[in-house]
């Protein structure tokens, strides 16, 4: 698999003039879409390749997205989402867990194993990295 790293999109629910309401980090690689998106309702970073695909390829959503670099994505997460962007290693682990869950649903579990329990079902919340008391 050729892996070209993560790319980032800032999403604006009300068009280009509104502040970002989410960020999508998607892996620019061969194979199935791997993407993590900030879910404002759950206040969590979720594996969500369907939403990423829509924002990447639906021409009706072009005015709601802006391609940004990692530094800008971190700033948007901090300033607009009041959260922190997972590291690229964490994003990869969220994608691996999400793909694992998807493959189990599709009965492809024999082809993929993920022993990392930190990101069950492809969900990461900042408090997951906080040390236990």
Secondary structure, DSSP 8 states (H G I E B T S, - for coil): --EEEEEEEEE-TT-TTS---EEEEEEEESSS--EEEEETTTTEEEE-HHHHHHHHH-GGGGGGEEEE-HHHHHHHHHHTSSS----HHHHHHHHHHHHHHHHHHTT-GGG-----GGGGGGEE-GGGGS---
